[in-house]
Amino acid sequence: MKKIVSKIKNKISSIIFKPKTLEQIFEQHYKTFLKTGKTPPEGYNTLLGLYCESNGKFNEKINKEIKIKNPPNKIIAPLEGIIGNFNSKEYETINETLNKNGYVFFDKKLTQETLTELTAFALKTPTKTAPLYDQAIIYNPAHPVSEIYRFDMQDLINNESIQNLIMDPALINVARNYLGCEPIFDFPAMWWSTAFLKEASSEAAQLYHFDLDRIKWLKIFIYVNDVTPLNGPHCYIRGSHLPDAKPQDIINRGYARIPDADLLKHYKKEDFMEVCAPAGTVFAGDTKCFHKGTPLKKGDRLVLEFEYTSSMFGANYPKLKIKNSSKVFKQFCLTNKSYASNFEFDV
């Protein structure tokens, strides 16, 4: 009898103290996020671990659940925006390209007026520079002191030209189709890259890596000046965003910078893409693709970036505080509450 009781106790003990799986830990943190709107620090680390462990399949599984709970609005195309005036079939083609390659490029360029406004803003607004990002400095093209100058997202969100782009219906619809749900505007980013260093800088994202701030997202990139092989074109590996598309031995390194030589062993040379293009070029990308900027040989590069997401679970960035806005932008946010849910307006 004692042996039987002992066996039962051991069995109960093994059930009670059975280590939780990463998925079970994620579920706990995700429930906390749904209640509080904040991701516990370990929640983000768990998401990263599950992405690497499953080679991307876990993120797709969770995003399917998000799509069911937050289905996309039905949009009547054509929708005219900065990238063009597309009908429903053309949006389907854009989405097919994004899903297959991880990136898609648009023929229509940003207007010269908007490019001029963005450049003027970028030459008079303080930035933070590597490596400490502790001092505000205005970029002087004649005397660069860092390989990268990053703008504060709060300054960006209060710029009228950027607000106008955030409202662009065509960009929103590209994100809507790719995410499979109503998108949330996550953040804007803009930065100068310079030829201050003559070698690849990890700080300036000039070594291959993948992003993983959220469960699923889409980024829009806009070249504000001409980008040639000399001033740091964006590079990516076509198709490497897909589940099971990353070599397991490399993804086992986690959130790491990867030398080109390591990736050349696994991917075809023709899938290594370099994006040289004139000012005003707009392209969308899923930066789960391995990607990087290249070290500049001369000149500089100014890039504006938007991120759209299906869920704010992940990195806890500050809310975007709107202190200056047009009546049009404020009304847009009131009308599109889910899309603008990461904004806070000063009353």
MIPA-229822 format. One record per residue (C-alpha): residue number from 1; residue in one letter; x, y, z. Coordinates in Angstrom, 2 decimals, padded with zeros to 5 digits, m for minus. Layout:
BEGIN
ATOM seq type       x       y       z
ATOM NUM    a       X       Y       Z
...
END
This chain:
BEGIN
ATOM seq type       x       y       z
ATOM   1    m  000.00  000.00  000.00
ATOM   2    k  002.83  002.39  000.90
ATOM   3    k  004.42  001.71 m002.49
ATOM   4    i  001.16  002.54 m004.28
ATOM   5    v  000.74  005.81 m002.31
ATOM   6    s  004.34  006.71 m003.03
ATOM   7    k  003.82  006.12 m006.75
ATOM   8    i  000.66  008.27 m006.74
ATOM   9    k  002.49  011.07 m004.90
ATOM  10    n  005.35  010.94 m007.39
ATOM  11    k  002.91  011.05 m010.30
ATOM  12    i  001.04  014.04 m008.80
ATOM  13    s  004.35  015.77 m008.10
ATOM  14    s  005.50  015.26 m011.69
ATOM  15    i  002.23  016.79 m012.96
ATOM  16    i  002.36  019.77 m010.59
ATOM  17    f  006.01  020.57 m011.20
ATOM  18    k  006.15  019.77 m014.90
ATOM  19    p  008.07  022.63 m016.57
ATOM  20    k  005.89  024.88 m018.69
ATOM  21    t  006.51  024.95 m022.41
ATOM  22    l  007.43  028.19 m024.17
ATOM  23    e  003.96  028.26 m025.72
ATOM  24    q  002.30  028.01 m022.31
ATOM  25    i  004.51  030.84 m021.02
ATOM  26    f  003.62  032.89 m024.09
ATOM  27    e m000.10  032.32 m023.48
ATOM  28    q  000.23  033.68 m019.95
ATOM  29    h  002.04  036.81 m021.14
ATOM  30    y m000.39  037.29 m024.03
ATOM  31    k m003.34  037.20 m021.62
ATOM  32    t m001.59  039.88 m019.54
ATOM  33    f m001.11  041.97 m022.68
ATOM  34    l m004.79  041.68 m023.62
ATOM  35    k m005.78  042.91 m020.14
ATOM  36    t m003.20  045.70 m019.71
ATOM  37    g m002.10  046.68 m023.21
ATOM  38    k  001.52  046.13 m022.10
ATOM  39    t  003.79  043.22 m022.94
ATOM  40    p  005.64  041.76 m019.93
ATOM  41    p  009.42  041.87 m020.60
ATOM  42    e  009.63  038.09 m020.60
ATOM  43    g  006.73  037.99 m023.06
ATOM  44    y  008.81  039.60 m025.77
ATOM  45    n  011.73  037.23 m025.10
ATOM  46    t  009.33  034.29 m025.30
ATOM  47    l  008.01  035.51 m028.67
ATOM  48    l  011.56  035.71 m029.98
ATOM  49    g  012.38  032.26 m028.65
ATOM  50    l  009.28  030.73 m030.24
ATOM  51    y  010.00  032.41 m033.57
ATOM  52    c  013.48  030.90 m033.63
ATOM  53    e  012.39  027.52 m032.28
ATOM  54    s  009.58  027.17 m034.86
ATOM  55    n  011.46  028.94 m037.67
ATOM  56    g  008.63  031.44 m038.05
ATOM  57    k  005.66  029.08 m037.91
ATOM  58    f  004.55  030.17 m034.43
ATOM  59    n  004.07  033.79 m035.51
ATOM  60    e  001.89  032.73 m038.43
ATOM  61    k m000.21  030.56 m036.11
ATOM  62    i m000.86  033.45 m033.67
ATOM  63    n m001.56  035.92 m036.47
ATOM  64    k m004.27  033.58 m037.82
ATOM  65    e m006.03  033.90 m034.47
ATOM  66    i m005.70  037.71 m034.61
ATOM  67    k m007.18  037.78 m038.12
ATOM  68    i m010.25  035.87 m036.95
ATOM  69    k m010.86  038.30 m034.07
ATOM  70    n m010.04  041.44 m036.06
ATOM  71    p m011.09  040.87 m039.69
ATOM  72    p m010.13  043.54 m042.23
ATOM  73    n m012.61  046.15 m043.36
ATOM  74    k m014.02  045.61 m046.82
ATOM  75    i m012.56  048.31 m049.04
ATOM  76    i m014.02  049.35 m052.35
ATOM  77    a m011.12  049.87 m054.76
ATOM  78    p m009.71  051.76 m056.56
ATOM  79    l m007.99  053.69 m053.81
ATOM  80    e m005.77  056.59 m054.85
ATOM  81    g m002.65  057.23 m052.81
ATOM  82    i  001.02  058.14 m053.05
ATOM  83    i  001.87  054.77 m054.64
ATOM  84    g m000.87  054.87 m057.28
ATOM  85    n m004.52  054.20 m057.98
ATOM  86    f m005.02  050.42 m057.77
ATOM  87    n m008.08  048.27 m058.33
ATOM  88    s m008.85  045.12 m056.33
ATOM  89    k m006.99  042.82 m058.72
ATOM  90    e m003.88  045.00 m058.56
ATOM  91    y m003.96  044.92 m054.74
ATOM  92    e m004.15  041.12 m054.93
ATOM  93    t m001.06  041.08 m057.16
ATOM  94    i  000.80  043.37 m054.76
ATOM  95    n m000.08  041.05 m051.88
ATOM  96    e  000.97  037.93 m053.81
ATOM  97    t  004.37  039.52 m054.50
ATOM  98    l  004.78  040.50 m050.86
ATOM  99    n  003.91  037.02 m049.65
ATOM 100    k  006.28  035.36 m052.11
ATOM 101    n  009.28  037.69 m052.03
ATOM 102    g  008.87  039.62 m048.79
ATOM 103    y  009.15  042.94 m050.65
ATOM 104    v  007.23  044.85 m053.29
ATOM 105    f  008.16  048.04 m055.17
ATOM 106    f  005.89  050.78 m056.47
ATOM 107    d  006.42  052.69 m059.70
ATOM 108    k  004.93  055.98 m058.54
ATOM 109    k  007.31  058.28 m056.63
ATOM 110    l  006.67  060.68 m053.78
ATOM 111    t  006.13  064.24 m055.03
ATOM 112    q  009.09  066.60 m055.15
ATOM 113    e  007.19  068.98 m052.86
ATOM 114    t  006.93  066.36 m050.11
ATOM 115    l  010.58  065.32 m050.57
ATOM 116    t  011.66  068.94 m050.19
ATOM 117    e  009.57  069.31 m047.02
ATOM 118    l  011.02  066.12 m045.51
ATOM 119    t  014.60  067.10 m046.37
ATOM 120    a  014.15  070.59 m044.86
ATOM 121    f  012.76  068.98 m041.69
ATOM 122    a  015.70  066.54 m041.56
ATOM 123    l  018.26  069.34 m041.82
ATOM 124    k  016.87  071.43 m038.96
ATOM 125    t  015.54  068.86 m036.45
ATOM 126    p  017.82  067.46 m033.71
ATOM 127    t  018.80  063.80 m033.92
ATOM 128    k  020.58  061.27 m031.71
ATOM 129    t  023.82  059.66 m032.86
ATOM 130    a  025.65  056.40 m032.24
ATOM 131    p  026.96  054.96 m030.04
ATOM 132    l  025.31  056.44 m026.93
ATOM 133    y  022.33  058.34 m028.40
ATOM 134    d  022.57  060.67 m025.41
ATOM 135    q  022.98  064.08 m027.08
ATOM 136    a  020.73  065.96 m029.48
ATOM 137    i  022.58  067.12 m032.58
ATOM 138    i  021.52  068.59 m035.92
ATOM 139    y  023.02  066.78 m038.88
ATOM 140    n  025.63  068.76 m040.78
ATOM 141    p  026.33  067.09 m044.16
ATOM 142    a  029.71  068.84 m044.40
ATOM 143    h  030.93  067.45 m041.05
ATOM 144    p  029.41  064.07 m040.10
ATOM 145    v  030.35  062.85 m036.63
ATOM 146    s  028.54  059.48 m036.67
ATOM 147    e  027.59  056.75 m039.11
ATOM 148    i  023.91  057.22 m038.19
ATOM 149    y  021.60  060.02 m037.04
ATOM 150    r  018.21  058.88 m035.74
ATOM 151    f  015.18  061.13 m035.37
ATOM 152    d  012.89  060.93 m032.35
ATOM 153    m  009.58  059.34 m033.32
ATOM 154    q  007.73  062.00 m031.31
ATOM 155    d  009.22  064.71 m033.54
ATOM 156    l  008.32  062.71 m036.62
ATOM 157    i  004.71  062.09 m035.64
ATOM 158    n  004.15  065.83 m035.16
ATOM 159    n  005.34  066.71 m038.66
ATOM 160    e  002.48  067.58 m041.01
ATOM 161    s  004.04  065.99 m044.11
ATOM 162    i  004.50  062.73 m042.21
ATOM 163    q  000.95  062.88 m040.84
ATOM 164    n m000.33  063.24 m044.40
ATOM 165    l  001.57  060.10 m045.42
ATOM 166    i  000.28  058.18 m042.39
ATOM 167    m m003.27  058.83 m043.64
ATOM 168    d m002.51  057.51 m047.13
ATOM 169    p m005.32  055.04 m048.01
ATOM 170    a m003.30  053.01 m050.52
ATOM 171    l m000.46  052.31 m048.07
ATOM 172    i m002.98  051.35 m045.38
ATOM 173    n m004.69  048.96 m047.78
ATOM 174    v m001.41  047.27 m048.71
ATOM 175    a m000.81  046.69 m044.98
ATOM 176    r m004.42  045.58 m044.43
ATOM 177    n m004.17  042.93 m047.14
ATOM 178    y m000.78  041.65 m046.01
ATOM 179    l m001.63  041.45 m042.31
ATOM 180    g m005.09  040.04 m043.03
ATOM 181    c m006.71  042.32 m040.46
ATOM 182    e m007.22  045.99 m039.68
ATOM 183    p m003.69  047.38 m039.28
ATOM 184    i m002.44  049.47 m036.36
ATOM 185    f  000.04  052.24 m037.10
ATOM 186    d  003.00  051.28 m034.92
ATOM 187    f  005.64  053.99 m035.43
ATOM 188    p  007.46  056.25 m037.88
ATOM 189    a  011.25  056.23 m038.16
ATOM 190    m  013.70  058.34 m040.11
ATOM 191    w  017.47  058.45 m040.15
ATOM 192    w  020.52  059.75 m041.95
ATOM 193    s  023.24  057.23 m042.81
ATOM 194    t  026.69  058.67 m043.57
ATOM 195    a  030.14  057.68 m044.77
ATOM 196    f  031.63  058.49 m041.34
ATOM 197    l  032.80  054.87 m041.00
ATOM 198    k  034.33  052.95 m043.88
ATOM 199    e  033.29  049.53 m042.60
ATOM 200    a  030.01  047.81 m041.79
ATOM 201    s  028.41  049.13 m038.61
ATOM 202    s  026.17  046.91 m036.51
ATOM 203    e  024.76  050.06 m034.91
ATOM 204    a  023.65  051.29 m038.33
ATOM 205    a  022.18  047.85 m039.19
ATOM 206    q  024.82  047.25 m041.89
ATOM 207    l  025.10  043.53 m041.20
ATOM 208    y  022.37  041.05 m042.13
ATOM 209    h  019.68  040.51 m039.50
ATOM 210    f  015.93  040.06 m039.20
ATOM 211    d  013.48  042.19 m037.21
ATOM 212    l  011.02  040.85 m034.66
ATOM 213    d  009.34  043.67 m032.74
ATOM 214    r  005.84  042.26 m033.21
ATOM 215    i  003.93  039.09 m034.11
ATOM 216    k  003.40  040.27 m037.70
ATOM 217    w  004.06  043.63 m039.32
ATOM 218    l  004.78  045.41 m042.56
ATOM 219    k  007.19  048.27 m043.17
ATOM 220    i  007.02  051.01 m045.78
ATOM 221    f  010.32  052.53 m046.85
ATOM 222    i  010.68  055.86 m048.67
ATOM 223    y  014.02  057.00 m050.11
ATOM 224    v  014.10  060.75 m049.48
ATOM 225    n  017.27  061.20 m051.55
ATOM 226    d  018.80  059.26 m054.45
ATOM 227    v  020.32  055.93 m053.39
ATOM 228    t  023.15  054.48 m055.48
ATOM 229    p  025.73  051.73 m054.82
ATOM 230    l  027.87  054.46 m053.21
ATOM 231    n  025.54  055.72 m050.46
ATOM 232    g  024.21  052.65 m048.75
ATOM 233    p  021.41  050.83 m050.60
ATOM 234    h  019.01  048.66 m048.63
ATOM 235    c  019.67  044.94 m049.20
ATOM 236    y  017.54  041.89 m048.46
ATOM 237    i  017.40  038.17 m049.19
ATOM 238    r  014.31  037.43 m051.24
ATOM 239    g  011.88  034.97 m049.65
ATOM 240    s  013.76  034.64 m046.35
ATOM 241    h  010.72  035.94 m044.40
ATOM 242    l  008.74  032.74 m044.99
ATOM 243    p  008.31  030.04 m042.32
ATOM 244    d  011.13  027.48 m042.51
ATOM 245    a  013.06  029.74 m044.92
ATOM 246    k  015.90  030.48 m042.49
ATOM 247    p  018.68  027.93 m041.96
ATOM 248    q  018.11  026.47 m038.51
ATOM 249    d  021.79  026.64 m037.60
ATOM 250    i  021.71  030.40 m038.23
ATOM 251    i  018.38  031.13 m036.59
ATOM 252    n  019.60  029.19 m033.55
ATOM 253    r  021.95  032.13 m032.96
ATOM 254    g  018.88  034.17 m032.04
ATOM 255    y  018.65  037.90 m032.61
ATOM 256    a  022.15  038.22 m034.06
ATOM 257    r  023.99  040.06 m036.83
ATOM 258    i  025.05  037.59 m039.53
ATOM 259    p  028.11  037.89 m041.82
ATOM 260    d  027.37  037.77 m045.56
ATOM 261    a  029.58  034.69 m045.99
ATOM 262    d  027.41  032.62 m043.63
ATOM 263    l  024.26  033.40 m045.60
ATOM 264    l  025.87  032.86 m049.00
ATOM 265    k  026.25  029.21 m048.01
ATOM 266    h  022.47  028.84 m047.77
ATOM 267    y  020.84  031.16 m050.32
ATOM 268    k  021.17  031.57 m054.07
ATOM 269    k  023.19  034.54 m055.20
ATOM 270    e  020.28  035.82 m057.29
ATOM 271    d  018.14  036.12 m054.13
ATOM 272    f  020.49  038.72 m052.62
ATOM 273    m  018.77  041.95 m053.66
ATOM 274    e  020.20  045.48 m053.59
ATOM 275    v  017.77  048.42 m053.76
ATOM 276    c  019.28  051.33 m055.65
ATOM 277    a  016.61  053.84 m056.65
ATOM 278    p  015.90  057.57 m057.11
ATOM 279    a  014.53  059.91 m054.48
ATOM 280    g  010.84  059.38 m053.82
ATOM 281    t  010.95  055.61 m054.33
ATOM 282    v  008.48  053.74 m052.12
ATOM 283    f  008.63  050.04 m051.28
ATOM 284    a  007.04  047.73 m048.73
ATOM 285    g  008.88  044.99 m046.90
ATOM 286    d  008.43  042.26 m044.33
ATOM 287    t  011.67  042.67 m042.44
ATOM 288    k  011.58  039.13 m041.14
ATOM 289    c  013.59  038.82 m044.35
ATOM 290    f  017.29  038.93 m043.68
ATOM 291    h  018.18  042.52 m044.57
ATOM 292    k  020.76  045.24 m044.01
ATOM 293    g  022.02  048.60 m045.16
ATOM 294    t  025.42  048.74 m046.82
ATOM 295    p  028.34  050.89 m045.62
ATOM 296    l  028.43  054.24 m047.43
ATOM 297    k  031.43  055.06 m049.58
ATOM 298    k  030.47  058.71 m049.89
ATOM 299    g  027.55  061.07 m049.40
ATOM 300    d  024.57  060.27 m047.19
ATOM 301    r  021.21  058.52 m047.28
ATOM 302    l  017.91  059.72 m045.81
ATOM 303    v  015.17  057.13 m045.33
ATOM 304    l  011.65  057.46 m043.92
ATOM 305    e  010.00  054.29 m042.60
ATOM 306    f  006.53  053.40 m041.30
ATOM 307    e  005.58  050.22 m039.48
ATOM 308    y  002.07  048.75 m039.48
ATOM 309    t  001.19  045.80 m037.25
ATOM 310    s m001.62  043.36 m036.50
ATOM 311    s m000.97  043.53 m032.73
ATOM 312    m  001.05  045.72 m030.36
ATOM 313    f  002.28  042.64 m028.47
ATOM 314    g  006.07  042.81 m028.39
ATOM 315    a  008.46  045.69 m027.75
ATOM 316    n  006.96  048.35 m025.48
ATOM 317    y  007.58  051.64 m027.23
ATOM 318    p  006.10  054.89 m025.87
ATOM 319    k  002.73  055.99 m027.22
ATOM 320    l  002.95  058.49 m030.07
ATOM 321    k  001.99  061.83 m028.51
ATOM 322    i  000.33  064.24 m030.93
ATOM 323    k  000.93  067.86 m029.92
ATOM 324    n  000.56  069.41 m033.36
ATOM 325    s m001.91  068.13 m035.91
ATOM 326    s m004.12  069.37 m038.69
ATOM 327    k m007.89  069.13 m038.28
ATOM 328    v m007.86  066.59 m041.10
ATOM 329    f m005.39  064.32 m039.28
ATOM 330    k m007.28  064.57 m035.98
ATOM 331    q m010.56  063.72 m037.69
ATOM 332    f m008.90  060.83 m039.53
ATOM 333    c m007.70  059.38 m036.21
ATOM 334    l m011.15  059.75 m034.65
ATOM 335    t m012.68  057.96 m037.62
ATOM 336    n m010.04  055.20 m037.68
ATOM 337    k m009.70  054.43 m033.97
ATOM 338    s m008.12  051.01 m034.34
ATOM 339    y m005.50  052.22 m036.82
ATOM 340    a m004.74  055.25 m034.60
ATOM 341    s m004.91  053.38 m031.27
ATOM 342    n m001.20  054.00 m030.63
ATOM 343    f m001.69  057.79 m030.76
ATOM 344    e m002.34  060.08 m027.80
ATOM 345    f m003.66  063.59 m028.48
ATOM 346    d m002.95  066.54 m026.23
ATOM 347    v m006.33  067.93 m025.21
END
